[in-house]
Amino acid sequence: MEKAATSDLARNVITAQSYAIKKMADLLSGDFEKAVDLIFQSKGRLIITGIGKSAIIANKIVATLNSTGTPAIFMHAADAIHGDLGTILKDDSVICISKSGNTPEIKVLVPLIRNFNNPIIAITGNTSSFLAQHSDLVLSTYVDKEACPNNLAPTTSTTAQLVMGDALAVCLLNLRGFTSKDFAKFHPGGSLGKTLYLQVRDMIDQNPKPQVSPDATIKDVIIEISEKRLGTAAVVDGSNIVGVITDGDIRRMLEADVDINTSTAKDIMSKNPKTIEQSALAVDALEMMEENNITQLLATDERGEYSGVVHLHDLIKEGIL
């Protein structure tokens, strides 16, 4: 197949699926709000089950719910009738996912769940199916056809299931008042987690604290910047930051032919330097650096006093950038 034909087919797949998802929004009924309320008010967990590709989608929805504050467990529909029904506890709610709603495993499983009196929410593309008729609430994921040219491989239908799961998760997240801080508790690892919890103080604690007085000699300034290896030094008068000197300031001073024997830090410093509170998130420090086209910031404590330097290299090292 030629590349052009391949690209055209890919566009057709994307267009067909996006069209199906757009139409699905019109299929939302009062059962969706009831389902969200049922899950939100539940004292138990949410058990999500399915078979085949629907089981794979169920696993993803479980992961999304758990990471956004709704306790969820995956139960494979085939394994359920061979012992895993014990997963379902008294106060749990159950979501069954099935495109047709008529697979043999679902027809066996649903009556067994009903015997436990647990509420069942169906996510199905067939609202007349066995699953829909024997569920308490029905969320339609009907699609006209699959993106597969043979209309066989689950493609558009599984995308619809996934989107419905995301819609549930986001609505529940909203009801719970789930914030980025809550999200960080469940995502402490990797660069994503760090953008949500890593603070400036976590990085400046690992760095030296270059500083000079306003009356420091140029030689002392150069030595301080060189020894601390951060390319800068804060000019501090008592506990107040009055300026900053970078290695760029030193180069510009030399180019201007300034008398280094009589000049002091206050003569070459940049006044009103950019600062950030040490309690701020590291990602906020990165944003400030990008906005001002600089590579380091002076950090301050709760009293506004100088507490250290955060450098662009620190952010790179932590995977923030």
N, C-alpha and C positions, 0 to 999 in steps of 0.2 A: 504494500500500500504506500502511495506517495505521501510525502510529508504534508502537502497541502490538504489531501484527503483526510489524513490523520488529524490535522488541526481542525478541520471542519467538523469531523465527527466528535472531537472533544468539545467544541463549542456547542454542538447540538445536545450533548449529554448535560453540560452545565446549564444551558438554557432550559431544557426540558425539566430538570430537577428544580431549578429556581421557580419556574412557572407552577409546578406542582405544589411547592411549599407555599407560594403566594395564595393559591386556591385553598390550601388547607386552613388558612386563617379564617376563611368564611365558614368552615365546618365547625368552628368552636361553638359549643352549646353551653347551656347552664350547667351541664355535668362537669365541665372543666373547673369552674369556680367551686362546685361542690367537692370535687376531688382534692383541690388545693386545701380547702377548709378541713376536709376529713383527715388529710395527712398532717396538717398543722396542729389540729386538736388532738391527734392520736397520742396516747400514753405509751404506745409501743413503737416498734420499728416499722420500716417499710420493706417488705419482701418483694423483690422483682424477679419474675420468672419468664422463661421463654425457651424456645428450642431452635436449633439451626442458627441462621444469621440473626434472628430476633434475640437469641441468647447472648450473642456478642454485643448487640446494642444494649441489652439489659445490663451487661457488665459495665459499659461506659456510663450509663445513666446512674448506676449505683455509685460509681466513683465520683461523679459530679455532685450528687446529693451529699455524700459523706464529706466532701471538701467544702460544702457550703452550709453545713449545720443541720442536715436532715439525716439521721441514722438510717442506713439502708444496707440490705444484704441480698446478694444474688443467690437464687436457688434454681438449678437447672431443672426444667420440666420433666425430663426423662429420669433423672436421679431422684426426683421428688417422690415418684411412685415406687421407688425401691429403697426407701428409708429416710430420705432427706426431708420428708414432710415434718419431721421433728424439729426442723429449723423454725417453723411457724409457732409463735407463742400466742397466748390468749389475747393480748392487746394489739397484736400486729395487724397491719393492713397489707393487702397483696395487690400488686399490679401484674397482670398477665399480658404479655406482648405477643401478638401473632397477626401476621398479615391476613391470612384467610379466616382465622378464628375457628377452624374446623379440623385441625390436625389431630391425629389419634391421641397423642400425648395430652393435649389440652382437653380433649373430651373426657379423658380418664381423670385428669388432675382437678379440674374445676369442681366437680361434685364432691370430691374429697375435701377440698378447702371449705366448701359450703357447709359440710358436716361439722366443721370447727367453728362455724359462725363468724369467721373473719370476713370483713368487707372486701369485695373484689372490684378492682378498677381495671377495665379492659382497654388496652391500646390496640386497636385493630383497624384494618382497612375494609372490613366487612361488617357493617352494623346490623346485618341480619343473621350473622353467624351464631353457632352454638355458644361461643365465648361471650358474645355481646348479649345474647338472650339470658344468660345465666350469671351476669355480672350486675353489681349494684349501680355502677356508673360506667359510661362508655365514652371514650375519647377517640374520635374518628381520625384515622390517618390514611383515608382513602386516596389513592392516586389512579389516574386514568390508565397509565401503563408504565412499565419499567423503562429505564434509559437503555437497557440492553436491547440491541436490534431484534433479538428473537423474543423480546418481552418475557424472558424467563428468569434470568439472574436477578436476585434481589438487589436493586440499586436505588431507584427513586423511593421505593417503599421503605427501605431501611433508613434512608435519609429522613423521611417523614417521621419515622419512629424516634429517631435521634433528636429531631427538632422538638417534637412533643415533650420528650424527656427534659430537654433544656428549658422549655417554657415552664414546666412544672418546677424545676429547680430554681429558676430565677424568681418566679412568683413566691415561692416559699422563702427564698433568701430575703426578698423584700419584706415579707410579713414578719420575719424574725429580726429585722433591723440589722442584718448581718453586714458588718463593716470590713474595711480593708485590714483592720487590726485583727478581727476575728479570722479573716482569711489567712493571715500570716501565721496564726497559731497552728493551722492545719497544713501549712506549706513552708516549714522552716528551712528546707533544704534547697540547694540550687540557687541560681541567680534570681529566679522569681521570688523566692522567699527573702532573699537579701534586700531586694528593692522594697519589701514591705516592712522589714524590721531593723535592718542595719542602720545604726545611727552614726553621726559624725564622731561622737565620743569614742565609738568602738575602734575607729581608725587612728585618731590622734593619740590615743594611749600608746600606740606602737611606735610613734614618731618622736624624735627629739623636739625640743621647744626653742627654736631660734629666736632670740630677742636682743635688742641693744637699747641703750638709753639715747635720748635725743642728742646728748653731747658726746656720744662715742666718736672716736676718730674713724676716718675712712678705713684705716688699716684694720681696726677692730671689727668693723662691719664686714669687711672682706673675709677675715678669718672666721667670723661667726657663720656667715653664709656657707663658706667652704667646709667647715667642720660638720655642720648639721646636715649638709647634703640635701636640702629641700629647695634650693634655689631662691630662698627668700629669708627675710628676718623681720619680725615685727619691731616697730619702734615704740617702746613703752615708757610712759612717764608715770611712775608710781604703779598704779594698777590699771591705768587707762591707755588704750591703744591710740596713739596720735599719728601714726603713719606706718608705712611699709616700704622696705627696700628690697628689690629683686635683683637677680644677677643682670637683668636687662637694664636696670637703673645704673648699675655699676658701669656697664659698657657705654651707655649714653653719656655718663659723667666723663669717662676717659676721652670719648670722641669730642666732647665740648671743651676739652682742655682745662678742666677745673683743677684748682690747686688742692691736691689731696693732703697736703701738709697742714693747711689751715682750715679746711672744710670739716664739717661734722655730719652726723647722721641726719639731723634736722634740715640740713642744707640740700640734701639730695633725695630725701624721702618723698614718696607720694602720699599726699594727705587724703583723709577720708577713704581708707582702703575698704574693699568689700569684705564683710564679715558674715559669719553664720553661727547661729547658736549650736552648741555641741549636742543638744537634744534633737536637732533636726535630722531627718532621714538623709542617708547618703545620696539617695537619688535626687533629693532637693539640692544638694551641693553640686551634683553634676549639672543640673539644669541651670544653676546660677553661673557656673563656670562657662557653659556654652553660651549663655546670654551675653556675658561680658567678655568673651574670648580671652579667658585667663586660665592658668593651669593650677592655681592654688588659692586657697581661701584661709583667712585667719578665723579661728574658732573662738567663741566666747562662752563663758559659763552663764549661770542663771543671773549673776550680778552684772553681767556685761563685761567682765574682766577677761583678759587674754588667757586662753587655755591651750593653744597649740595651732598646728597647721595641718590642713587636709589637702593632699596633693592629688592631681589627676591620676598619677600612677597608683595611688591607693585604691581608687575606684576601679581601675583596670584590673588590678590584682585581685580584687574581690568579685570580679565578674559583673559589676554594675554597668560597665560600658562594653 
